[in-house]
């Protein structure tokens, strides 16, 4: 008996539905397991540096850049003077400023050059990376280690997701954790933060 097209569509739908649920479970579980490995005390110097900085600059490439742009927006909502490196309105960094750097590998050449320039200008540098012994970690004044898989770790030992997906996802979550803590410390209300939301959309 010939299988009807509608039967095939139904089977494909069921398989895809099952696959999507498995992937959702995988991503949530990997982030949950990574959360248990993070040294939370290592975030305290990051919190202090953000509080003490005159201005905050953020830099990252690719998908990590999107996560750091989200962090920049939240820091702006807190009333901080924030810039994302590479934007046309980003000024020169100087002494008293903070550069937050995210790079899974810690070896991205353009980012390392920016870090070196920031150090020469007298700025404080904090890195978020998977690689504790990377050049970025060596240059930074403080490093927050995110023990996720690097982009070229294909063995599936640290993550079954593609490339640096787990690092990028967790970077977004971790910076939201930092924001949440800063918000509570500052004591501002949600209504006050809302006044800083974009209103030209």
Secondary structure as GFF3:
##gff-version 3
##sequence-region A 1 201
A	DSSP	alpha_helix	5	37	.	.	.	ID=ss1
A	DSSP	three_ten_helix	40	43	.	.	.	ID=ss2
A	DSSP	alpha_helix	44	52	.	.	.	ID=ss3
A	DSSP	beta_strand	56	59	.	.	.	ID=ss4
A	DSSP	alpha_helix	62	77	.	.	.	ID=ss5
A	DSSP	beta_strand	82	84	.	.	.	ID=ss6
A	DSSP	beta_strand	98	102	.	.	.	ID=ss7
A	DSSP	alpha_helix	109	120	.	.	.	ID=ss8
A	DSSP	beta_strand	124	129	.	.	.	ID=ss9
A	DSSP	alpha_helix	135	139	.	.	.	ID=ss10
A	DSSP	beta_strand	142	145	.	.	.	ID=ss11
A	DSSP	alpha_helix	165	186	.	.	.	ID=ss12
A	DSSP	alpha_helix	190	194	.	.	.	ID=ss13
###
